[in-house]
Amino acid sequence: MSMPMSPSAKGAQAAPVTGDAVAIKNFAFSPAKLEIKVGTTVTWTNQDTDAHTVTSTGSGGPLRSAALATRATYRHTFTKPGTYAYLCTIHPFMTATVEVTR
């Protein structure tokens, strides 16, 4: 008898998640892949005691938060479809993406 895989199973490829909230906790963005529709406002909330940023990778991206203290939030409304990769500039190993569709 096979057991169903848990979405949080270690080593599993991160499945895209729908919604409008991203938690910053344990030095990671959760979910690491978020799927939304154009016009959705996403809210990031820092749940760590260290400061983090939400910053587009590469130049010209729309995500440019200040350093977020504990419990601070950052919001961005996505107006164009596409894949938006971002990271924490303080801890560049923290990466994630938002996939925006029509």
C-alpha positions as a printed NumPy array, in Angstrom:
array([[  0.   ,   0.   ,   0.   ],
       [  1.52 ,   3.339,  -1.008],
       [  1.202,   6.392,   1.189],
       [  0.355,   9.741,  -0.426],
       [  3.209,  12.223,  -0.538],
       [  2.932,  15.122,   1.852],
       [  3.286,  18.534,   0.166],
       [  6.014,  19.327,   2.671],
       [  7.941,  16.095,   2.069],
       [ 11.673,  16.719,   2.191],
       [ 13.413,  16.474,  -1.15 ],
       [ 10.178,  16.803,  -3.132],
       [ 10.069,  19.433,  -5.855],
       [  8.211,  22.438,  -4.467],
       [  4.722,  22.356,  -5.928],
       [  3.306,  25.73 ,  -6.945],
       [  0.845,  27.14 ,  -4.436],
       [ -2.005,  29.535,  -5.127],
       [ -2.954,  32.326,  -2.774],
       [ -1.781,  35.811,  -1.977],
       [  0.511,  35.426,   1.041],
       [  4.168,  34.471,   1.45 ],
       [  5.672,  33.803,   4.871],
       [  9.327,  34.56 ,   5.464],
       [ 10.4  ,  32.07 ,   8.103],
       [ 13.395,  29.89 ,   8.898],
       [ 15.403,  31.828,   6.3  ],
       [ 13.089,  30.794,   3.461],
       [ 10.132,  32.124,   1.477],
       [  7.085,  29.903,   1.935],
       [  5.766,  28.955,  -0.541],
       [  8.857,  29.05 ,  -2.746],
       [  6.615,  28.996,  -5.849],
       [  3.407,  31.028,  -5.84 ],
       [  0.889,  31.031,  -8.723],
       [ -1.461,  34.   ,  -8.988],
       [ -3.687,  35.813, -11.482],
       [ -2.922,  39.272, -12.893],
       [ -4.18 ,  41.949, -10.505],
       [ -3.436,  39.962,  -7.338],
       [ -1.701,  41.74 ,  -4.47 ],
       [  0.783,  39.483,  -2.688],
       [  1.751,  40.162,   0.928],
       [  5.067,  38.973,   2.351],
       [  5.332,  38.786,   6.154],
       [  8.654,  38.391,   7.958],
       [  8.264,  35.823,  10.732],
       [ 12.006,  35.577,  11.448],
       [ 13.9  ,  37.606,  14.037],
       [ 16.444,  38.602,  11.34 ],
       [ 15.611,  41.269,   8.772],
       [ 14.919,  40.181,   5.176],
       [ 14.143,  41.852,   1.847],
       [ 11.914,  40.945,  -1.086],
       [ 13.942,  41.975,  -4.133],
       [ 13.608,  41.032,  -7.806],
       [ 16.569,  39.139,  -9.239],
       [ 18.268,  40.876, -12.137],
       [ 17.749,  44.534, -12.975],
       [ 14.467,  46.317, -13.463],
       [ 12.219,  43.927, -11.539],
       [  9.218,  45.297,  -9.669],
       [ 10.023,  43.895,  -6.218],
       [ 12.122,  46.245,  -4.073],
       [ 11.263,  46.101,  -0.386],
       [ 13.153,  47.796,   2.386],
       [ 14.646,  45.526,   5.035],
       [ 11.665,  43.972,   6.821],
       [ 11.889,  43.713,  10.603],
       [ 10.088,  40.947,  12.498],
       [  6.336,  40.956,  11.678],
       [  6.802,  43.657,   9.031],
       [  4.989,  43.213,   5.708],
       [  5.606,  44.131,   2.07 ],
       [  2.892,  44.175,  -0.6  ],
       [  3.057,  44.23 ,  -4.383],
       [  0.254,  44.062,  -6.969],
       [  1.243,  42.129, -10.099],
       [ -0.218,  43.765, -13.222],
       [  1.514,  41.764, -15.995],
       [  1.751,  38.013, -16.598],
       [  5.161,  36.399, -16.276],
       [  7.548,  34.68 , -13.904],
       [  9.016,  36.929, -11.241],
       [ 12.089,  35.564,  -9.483],
       [ 13.151,  37.226,  -6.258],
       [ 15.543,  36.87 ,  -3.35 ],
       [ 16.555,  38.365,  -0.027],
       [ 19.506,  40.696,  -0.655],
       [ 20.709,  40.18 ,   2.934],
       [ 20.611,  36.366,   2.568],
       [ 20.94 ,  35.681,  -1.217],
       [ 20.457,  31.917,  -0.76 ],
       [ 16.796,  32.722,  -0.032],
       [ 15.089,  32.603,  -3.436],
       [ 11.552,  32.118,  -4.725],
       [  9.266,  32.868,  -7.692],
       [  5.828,  34.244,  -8.386],
       [  4.109,  32.962, -11.562],
       [  1.484,  35.421, -12.801],
       [ -1.138,  34.272, -15.313],
       [ -4.173,  35.894, -16.943]])
